[in-house]
């Protein structure tokens, strides 16, 4: 009797699971918000300055996300969609410009300047360590006392004048 109940329970669970699998596979054709946002993160808003498309709430951004969803539904790849927006609106819509041509300087120059700055700083610090202070000419203790006395007298005189 117990085996029949366990077998019936197992069959019931298998039937329920098969419906869940069918439901999930039916939704596979529609792009999710995550799919749309994965592309939208790579584009800037056409209206706001330096605001990624996935977080902007303007009507233009909403329209662009709808357009991205539509193109994903039509079977376009991520690269094709991004290139579509670049062709329509220019390179300024890209969050990260491609590492080719003139844009290659964006990737090379800042690290190069940083490296050169660190190198100059290291050389300067090394020079500071080697710097030996200039020693005063060898004055005898009597001469040092004479100059100290003159300085103290001058300071007292200025203090009395003020």
TIDOPA-256434 format. One record per residue (C-alpha): residue number from 1; residue in three letters; x, y negated, z negated. Coordinates in Angstrom, 2 decimals. Last residue first. Example, Ala and Ser with C-alpha at 12.3 -4.5 7.8 and 13.67 -1.06 7.14 Angstrom:
! TIDOPA-256434
(2, "SER", (13.67, 1.06, -7.14))
(1, "ALA", (12.30, 4.50, -7.80))
This chain:
! TIDOPA-256434
(162, "UNK", (57.34, -97.98, -17.53))
(161, "UNK", (60.67, -99.73, -17.99))
(160, "UNK", (61.47, -97.65, -21.14))
(159, "UNK", (60.85, -94.38, -19.26))
(158, "UNK", (63.01, -95.53, -16.39))
(157, "UNK", (65.84, -96.37, -18.80))
(156, "UNK", (65.48, -93.05, -20.59))
(155, "UNK", (65.66, -91.13, -17.29))
(154, "UNK", (68.75, -93.03, -16.20))
(153, "UNK", (70.49, -92.36, -19.51))
(152, "UNK", (69.67, -88.63, -19.24))
(151, "UNK", (71.05, -88.51, -15.70))
(150, "UNK", (74.25, -90.35, -16.70))
(149, "UNK", (74.80, -88.02, -19.67))
(148, "UNK", (74.30, -84.96, -17.49))
(147, "UNK", (76.85, -86.33, -15.02))
(146, "UNK", (79.48, -86.90, -17.73))
(145, "UNK", (78.77, -83.51, -19.34))
(144, "UNK", (79.31, -81.79, -15.98))
(143, "UNK", (82.59, -83.69, -15.54))
(142, "UNK", (83.79, -82.61, -18.99))
(141, "UNK", (82.77, -78.99, -18.33))
(140, "UNK", (84.90, -78.98, -15.18))
(139, "UNK", (83.16, -79.07, -11.92))
(138, "UNK", (83.69, -76.33, -9.35))
(137, "UNK", (81.69, -77.40, -6.41))
(136, "UNK", (78.10, -76.30, -6.66))
(135, "UNK", (77.29, -72.90, -5.38))
(134, "UNK", (75.17, -72.54, -2.33))
(133, "UNK", (72.56, -69.89, -2.96))
(132, "UNK", (73.19, -66.57, -1.28))
(131, "UNK", (70.59, -65.56, 1.25))
(130, "UNK", (70.76, -61.84, 1.91))
(129, "UNK", (67.34, -61.26, 0.36))
(128, "UNK", (65.86, -64.15, 2.28))
(127, "UNK", (67.23, -62.75, 5.53))
(126, "UNK", (65.59, -59.37, 4.90))
(125, "UNK", (62.33, -61.17, 4.15))
(124, "UNK", (62.61, -63.10, 7.41))
(123, "UNK", (63.39, -59.98, 9.43))
(122, "UNK", (60.41, -58.17, 7.88))
(121, "UNK", (58.14, -61.14, 8.62))
(120, "UNK", (59.29, -61.24, 12.25))
(119, "UNK", (58.60, -57.49, 12.63))
(118, "UNK", (55.17, -57.80, 10.99))
(117, "UNK", (54.30, -60.66, 13.34))
(116, "UNK", (55.53, -58.68, 16.36))
(115, "UNK", (53.37, -55.69, 15.39))
(114, "UNK", (50.31, -57.91, 14.90))
(113, "UNK", (50.90, -59.60, 18.25))
(112, "UNK", (51.20, -56.18, 19.96))
(111, "UNK", (48.08, -54.91, 18.19))
(110, "UNK", (46.17, -57.98, 19.44))
(109, "UNK", (47.60, -57.83, 23.03))
(108, "UNK", (46.94, -54.20, 24.01))
(107, "UNK", (43.19, -53.58, 23.60))
(106, "UNK", (41.97, -56.95, 24.82))
(105, "UNK", (44.64, -56.86, 27.54))
(104, "UNK", (42.96, -53.74, 28.99))
(103, "UNK", (39.94, -55.95, 29.74))
(102, "UNK", (41.79, -57.32, 32.77))
(101, "UNK", (41.79, -53.93, 34.46))
(100, "UNK", (40.74, -50.99, 32.31))
(99, "UNK", (39.84, -50.25, 28.70))
(98, "UNK", (36.09, -50.79, 29.19))
(97, "UNK", (34.43, -53.56, 27.17))
(96, "UNK", (32.95, -52.62, 23.80))
(95, "UNK", (29.64, -54.26, 22.89))
(94, "UNK", (28.75, -54.48, 26.58))
(93, "UNK", (26.19, -57.11, 27.60))
(92, "UNK", (28.97, -59.57, 28.52))
(91, "UNK", (30.03, -57.28, 31.40))
(90, "UNK", (27.29, -58.56, 33.69))
(89, "UNK", (23.49, -58.73, 33.51))
(88, "UNK", (22.08, -56.49, 36.27))
(87, "UNK", (25.13, -54.40, 37.11))
(86, "UNK", (26.06, -54.12, 33.43))
(85, "UNK", (22.49, -53.04, 32.59))
(84, "UNK", (22.55, -50.31, 35.26))
(83, "UNK", (26.09, -49.27, 34.19))
(82, "UNK", (24.77, -48.64, 30.68))
(81, "UNK", (21.91, -46.56, 32.04))
(80, "UNK", (24.17, -44.54, 34.34))
(79, "UNK", (26.67, -43.87, 31.55))
(78, "UNK", (23.93, -42.58, 29.21))
(77, "UNK", (22.58, -40.25, 31.87))
(76, "UNK", (19.33, -40.85, 33.75))
(75, "UNK", (16.73, -38.07, 33.56))
(74, "UNK", (13.52, -40.02, 34.21))
(73, "UNK", (12.70, -39.80, 30.49))
(72, "UNK", (16.10, -41.34, 29.72))
(71, "UNK", (15.27, -44.15, 32.19))
(70, "UNK", (11.95, -44.80, 30.45))
(69, "UNK", (13.54, -44.84, 26.99))
(68, "UNK", (16.20, -47.32, 28.21))
(67, "UNK", (13.47, -49.53, 29.69))
(66, "UNK", (11.53, -49.45, 26.43))
(65, "UNK", (14.76, -50.38, 24.62))
(64, "UNK", (15.26, -53.26, 27.09))
(63, "UNK", (11.71, -54.50, 26.55))
(62, "UNK", (12.17, -54.45, 22.75))
(61, "UNK", (15.42, -56.32, 23.21))
(60, "UNK", (13.73, -59.00, 25.33))
(59, "UNK", (10.89, -59.28, 22.80))
(58, "UNK", (13.36, -60.13, 20.07))
(57, "UNK", (13.85, -57.73, 17.15))
(56, "UNK", (17.57, -57.10, 17.37))
(55, "UNK", (18.98, -54.07, 15.57))
(54, "UNK", (19.47, -51.61, 18.47))
(53, "UNK", (20.43, -54.31, 20.99))
(52, "UNK", (23.54, -55.34, 19.11))
(51, "UNK", (23.69, -59.02, 18.15))
(50, "UNK", (26.70, -60.98, 19.40))
(49, "UNK", (24.65, -64.00, 20.57))
(48, "UNK", (20.90, -63.51, 20.71))
(47, "UNK", (19.03, -63.55, 24.04))
(46, "UNK", (20.46, -60.70, 26.16))
(45, "UNK", (20.99, -58.53, 23.05))
(44, "UNK", (24.30, -56.71, 23.19))
(43, "UNK", (24.71, -53.14, 24.43))
(42, "UNK", (26.52, -50.08, 23.02))
(41, "UNK", (24.17, -49.73, 20.06))
(40, "UNK", (21.25, -49.56, 22.55))
(39, "UNK", (22.62, -46.31, 23.99))
(38, "UNK", (22.62, -44.41, 20.70))
(37, "UNK", (19.45, -46.34, 19.80))
(36, "UNK", (17.51, -44.73, 22.66))
(35, "UNK", (18.61, -41.21, 21.73))
(34, "UNK", (17.92, -41.89, 18.04))
(33, "UNK", (14.46, -43.18, 18.91))
(32, "UNK", (13.79, -39.82, 20.54))
(31, "UNK", (13.74, -39.08, 24.25))
(30, "UNK", (10.72, -37.05, 25.40))
(29, "UNK", (11.37, -33.77, 27.22))
(28, "UNK", (12.13, -31.79, 24.04))
(27, "UNK", (8.71, -32.37, 22.49))
(26, "UNK", (7.23, -29.11, 23.85))
(25, "UNK", (10.22, -27.19, 22.47))
(24, "UNK", (9.36, -28.22, 18.93))
(23, "UNK", (5.71, -27.14, 19.24))
(22, "UNK", (6.65, -23.76, 20.70))
(21, "UNK", (9.16, -23.12, 17.90))
(20, "UNK", (6.60, -24.00, 15.23))
(19, "UNK", (4.02, -21.70, 16.81))
(18, "UNK", (6.54, -18.82, 16.78))
(17, "UNK", (7.26, -19.48, 13.11))
(16, "UNK", (3.59, -19.01, 12.17))
(15, "UNK", (3.43, -15.68, 14.02))
(14, "UNK", (6.67, -14.47, 12.38))
(13, "UNK", (5.37, -15.47, 8.93))
(12, "UNK", (2.10, -13.55, 9.47))
(11, "UNK", (4.00, -10.49, 10.67))
(10, "UNK", (6.21, -10.60, 7.56))
(9, "UNK", (3.18, -10.94, 5.29))
(8, "UNK", (1.45, -8.00, 7.02))
(7, "UNK", (4.57, -5.86, 6.64))
(6, "UNK", (4.88, -6.78, 2.97))
(5, "UNK", (1.19, -6.00, 2.37))
(4, "UNK", (1.42, -2.69, 4.28))
(3, "UNK", (4.60, -1.73, 2.39))
(2, "UNK", (2.81, -2.35, -0.91))
(1, "UNK", (0.00, 0.00, 0.00))
